[in-house]
Amino acid sequence: MTNIKVSPEEFKTFSTYILDISGIVLDPGKEYLVETRLNSLVHKFNCSSYSQLLQKAKTDIKKEIENDIIDAISTNETYFFRDKAPFELLQHKIFPDLIDKHNKKSPASKPVIRLWSAANSTGQEIYSIAMTLLEMGITPDQYHIKLFGTDISDAAIAQASYGLYNNFEVTRGLDQNRLNRYFDKQENGYKIKDEVRAMVQFKKMNLINPWVGLDKFDIILCRNVMIYFSSHVRKRIYHNISKHLEPDGYLIIGSTESLVNDIDFFSPKRYLNSVFYQFKDQ
């Protein structure tokens, strides 16, 4: 397959287009990203240039080309129990606190845990959280559990929903005990067991578009995605997050990310090696 180069003018127009449809910022110097991730689409749709691919995308009523571009350009780098610290934070601090608060308010009813992974990618993060809950003895029989995963990519959501991972993907973050407990071996990889899959709901969602029909959550994870957005877009997304987080809820972002320059109504709090955020009056 021929490697087609992107011209400076094509990169400029494509960057604007990608920003409009996804909120992802491609700064000058990222020409290689367009070439490595979109070259195959130029060939797939029988185009001779990136300009032609862009024109076809804009005139595609079904938006199939646009979806393919989003799938290709959005970063799906993830693995099970990525960074470890957030999962230890959930296990030792946040989940016990949530259950304790619920038991004090409504001791006669099942505790409720509502968690949203806002940049879910191919599902490793939300499934890692489901495994954490099960290992704590927090099961759907005893608790109302709502784990919700969203992502901008159709392909990522499709894989997450099906729950099939290849040999390389399961070796990233999973030991043999967890692999045996939570997955079934298949000819082409490992499939998440039904008991874990049933704990999670998935939906395609573009964070820069209006958020319609979204519930409130006790915990929202939005890790390692805001770095791809402009400051203006980050502020808008964090503002929307604040509307869907319970007053005493918890926000978890990436370990290298900060809210300092974007919003001022969350307060950072530390536990062990982790930082989480709550509204300032908490």
C-alpha positions, 0 to 999 in steps of 0.5 A, a space after each residue: 500500500 502506497 504511503 501518501 503524503 499530506 501537504 501543508 494545506 491538506 493538514 491544515 484543513 484536515 486538522 480543522 475538520 477533525 477538531 470540528 467532529 471530535 474536539 481533538 486538536 492536531 497541532 503543526 508537527 502532527 502531520 505524521 499522525 494523519 499519514 499513519 492513521 488515515 493513509 489506509 482510508 485514502 486507499 479504502 475509499 479510492 482516493 488519490 489524496 487527503 483532500 479527496 478523502 475529506 471531500 468524500 467525508 463531507 458529502 457522505 450522508 451516512 457519515 460512514 467515512 466520518 466515523 472511520 476517520 474518528 475511529 482511526 484518529 482517536 487514541 485507543 491506547 489502554 490496558 487492564 488496570 492501567 496505572 493501578 493507583 485509581 483502582 486501588 483508590 476505588 477499592 480502598 477509599 471510594 467504594 467503601 465510602 460510598 457504601 458507608 454513606 448509603 448505609 447511613 442514609 438508607 440502611 434497609 435498601 441495597 447500596 447503589 453504585 453508579 460509575 461512568 467511564 467517559 473515555 472508555 476506549 475498548 473497555 479495559 478500564 470499565 471491566 477492570 472496575 467490574 473485576 475490582 468490585 467482584 473481588 471486594 464481594 460487591 456483586 449485583 445480587 447485593 448491590 445496585 451496580 450501574 457501570 457505564 462506558 462511553 467512547 467516541 469510536 464505533 470500533 472501540 465500543 463494538 469491541 468493548 461490548 463484545 468483550 473479546 481481546 487478543 493474547 497481547 491485550 490480555 497480557 497487559 495488566 492481567 495476571 493468570 489468576 484474573 485471566 482464568 477467573 474472568 475470561 473464557 479462552 477462545 480460538 482467537 483470544 479471550 472473551 470476558 465472562 458473561 457475569 462481568 459483561 452483564 455488569 456494564 453498559 456501553 454507548 457511543 458518545 462524543 463528549 463535545 456534542 450535547 449530552 442527552 439522556 445522561 443520568 447522574 453518577 457517584 463516580 466519573 472517570 475521565 482519564 487521559 482524554 482531555 490532553 487532546 482537547 483545547 482549553 475551551 473544550 476542556 472547560 465545557 466538558 468539565 462543566 458538563 461533568 459537574 452537572 452529572 456528578 452527585 453533590 458528594 461524588 468523585 471525579 478521577 482524571 489522569 495522573 498527569 492531568 490537572 484541573 488548575 487551568 480549566 475549572 475552579 469548582 472542584 477541590 483535589 483530595 489525596 489518598 495514598 498515591 492518588 488524587 481525586 476531586 470533589 466539589 469544594 463544599 465537600 
